[in-house]
Each structure stands twice: as C-alpha cells, then as structure tokens.
Amino acid sequence: MINIEPHPDLPNVTLLENAARLTLEHQSAPANADLTIVLADDETLRDLNRGYRGMDVPTDVLSFPASQQDPESGVPYLGDILISVPRAAEQAQAAGHSTQDEAQLLIVHGVLHLLGHDHVKAKEKARMWKAQAEVLERLGLEGIQISEE
C-alpha cells in the first residue's frame, strides 16, 4: 500500500501513487510492500536534511529506508519519502514541465533510494539513473531528469 496525503498543489494523487507502483514493479519489489510519501514544505525538508545529513539547506526529496515487516501481517514496510512541494514547483518551472511531472520524478527517485539505489559513486549513479530513466519512460516522462544541485 502506498500511503500519501493529497496536497493542494499536487491534486492528482493517483499519478503519484502510480509512479511509486511502477518503480516497485520495475525493481521487482514485493507487490504488497508498504511505503509512505509525505508532501511537505521547504522548512520541513531543511530541518530533516540538517538533522539526518548535517546539511543545513532545503532539498527536493529525502528517503528514509525502513526495511521492516509488519509483525502481524508480514507485509514489508520499505520506508518514507518526503518531497518539498515548493522545491518541486521551482524545479519544474526551471525545467519547463509541470509540478506534477516533477513530483513523479522525485517519487521514482525516492523509491529507488528506498530499494537500495544510491548515486554517490559513478557506477551506482549510472545504474540508478538507468533505472530511473526506464521508469520515467514507462510513465511517459522521458527526457525529465533529476536536478543535480
């Protein structure tokens, strides 16, 4: 189950859920896996970025892998993804596409992080960017890419 609260600037939650679902399918993750997506503001992501990564700046997306199982149902809980909606809107405008499209990109990126992908080393980054591009193509969003701040 993909848990996500609607946000006034991102009204189509179905598109966002679909982006997460397609990423899970692409990566052969368990079909019944749970994750949470939080649509937040810059201040929230800045506070979390400072607290968990030691970086006192806002960011577009943060992922917090959990890799746990619900003790009663046995359903895997993958973790949480937080997206700064204002940052997504700013990046979308700069790139010339919609905030909804940018949010889908950030969700794909965040889910890949929950599933163990990273982009610190060149080889890891190439693998992650390839997976990201393949999912975005399936979503009809080819050509959109993550902002490299």
WONOR-V141245 format. One record per residue. RES is the residue in three letters. PHI is phi in radians with two decimals (999 if undefined). PSI is psi in radians with two decimals (* if undefined). Layout:
res->{RES/RES}
phi->{PHI/PHI}
psi->{PSI/PSI}
This chain:
res->{MET/ILE/ASN/ILE/GLU/PRO/HIS/PRO/ASP/LEU/PRO/ASN/VAL/THR/LEU/LEU/GLU/ASN/ALA/ALA/ARG/LEU/THR/LEU/GLU/HIS/GLN/SER/ALA/PRO/ALA/ASN/ALA/ASP/LEU/THR/ILE/VAL/LEU/ALA/ASP/ASP/GLU/THR/LEU/ARG/ASP/LEU/ASN/ARG/GLY/TYR/ARG/GLY/MET/ASP/VAL/PRO/THR/ASP/VAL/LEU/SER/PHE/PRO/ALA/SER/GLN/GLN/ASP/PRO/GLU/SER/GLY/VAL/PRO/TYR/LEU/GLY/ASP/ILE/LEU/ILE/SER/VAL/PRO/ARG/ALA/ALA/GLU/GLN/ALA/GLN/ALA/ALA/GLY/HIS/SER/THR/GLN/ASP/GLU/ALA/GLN/LEU/LEU/ILE/VAL/HIS/GLY/VAL/LEU/HIS/LEU/LEU/GLY/HIS/ASP/HIS/VAL/LYS/ALA/LYS/GLU/LYS/ALA/ARG/MET/TRP/LYS/ALA/GLN/ALA/GLU/VAL/LEU/GLU/ARG/LEU/GLY/LEU/GLU/GLY/ILE/GLN/ILE/SER/GLU/GLU}
phi->{999/-1.84/-1.64/-2.63/-1.57/-1.08/-2.30/-1.01/-1.54/-2.37/-1.25/-1.60/-1.12/-1.05/-1.09/-1.19/-1.08/-1.10/-1.06/-1.15/-1.08/-1.11/-1.16/-1.06/-1.10/-1.00/-1.63/0.99/-1.29/-0.98/-1.08/-1.69/-1.12/-1.86/-2.71/-2.12/-2.06/-1.97/-1.67/-2.20/-1.97/-1.03/-1.07/-1.08/-1.20/-1.12/-1.05/-1.19/-1.07/-1.18/-1.22/-1.78/-2.09/1.20/-2.02/-1.53/-2.49/-1.22/-2.47/-1.43/-2.58/-2.27/-2.12/-2.18/-1.10/-1.99/0.83/-2.10/-2.17/-1.12/-1.11/-1.51/-1.71/1.37/-1.24/-1.23/-1.89/-1.38/2.41/-2.14/-2.14/-2.04/-2.15/-1.45/-1.13/-1.07/-1.17/-1.07/-1.12/-1.11/-1.17/-1.10/-1.08/-1.11/-1.58/1.44/-2.37/-1.39/-1.08/-1.07/-1.15/-1.09/-1.10/-1.10/-1.02/-1.14/-1.19/-0.98/-1.02/-1.12/-1.12/-1.03/-1.11/-1.03/-1.59/1.79/-1.29/-2.62/-2.37/-1.36/-1.72/-0.97/-1.15/-1.11/-1.08/-1.04/-1.14/-1.19/-1.11/-1.12/-1.07/-1.05/-1.10/-1.14/-1.18/-1.07/-1.10/-1.11/-1.48/1.38/-2.06/-1.05/1.63/-1.50/-2.44/-1.17/-1.26/-1.84/-1.38}
psi->{2.38/1.96/2.15/2.29/2.38/2.72/2.45/-0.51/-0.12/1.26/-0.39/1.41/-0.52/-0.73/-0.69/-0.76/-0.71/-0.68/-0.76/-0.79/-0.80/-0.61/-0.76/-0.78/-0.80/-0.64/0.13/0.64/2.76/2.32/-0.48/0.18/2.54/2.59/2.82/2.39/2.18/2.17/1.95/-2.90/3.02/-0.72/-0.75/-0.83/-0.58/-0.79/-0.78/-0.70/-0.71/-0.79/-0.65/-0.45/-0.05/0.37/1.96/1.03/2.63/2.76/2.91/-0.68/2.46/2.47/2.41/1.59/2.48/-0.73/0.89/2.95/2.48/2.16/-0.46/-0.77/-0.36/0.07/2.28/2.39/2.00/-0.57/-2.82/2.51/2.27/2.34/2.32/1.93/-0.74/-0.68/-0.71/-0.73/-0.73/-0.80/-0.66/-0.78/-0.77/-0.58/-0.22/0.55/-3.13/2.75/-0.64/-0.73/-0.74/-0.72/-0.68/-0.75/-0.82/-0.59/-0.80/-0.84/-0.82/-0.73/-0.72/-0.69/-0.75/-0.53/0.17/-0.04/2.68/2.94/0.60/-0.83/2.61/-0.76/-0.74/-0.76/-0.78/-0.74/-0.74/-0.79/-0.61/-0.85/-0.76/-0.80/-0.68/-0.73/-0.76/-0.64/-0.74/-0.49/-0.07/0.41/0.57/2.55/-0.30/2.37/2.81/2.46/2.32/1.61/*}
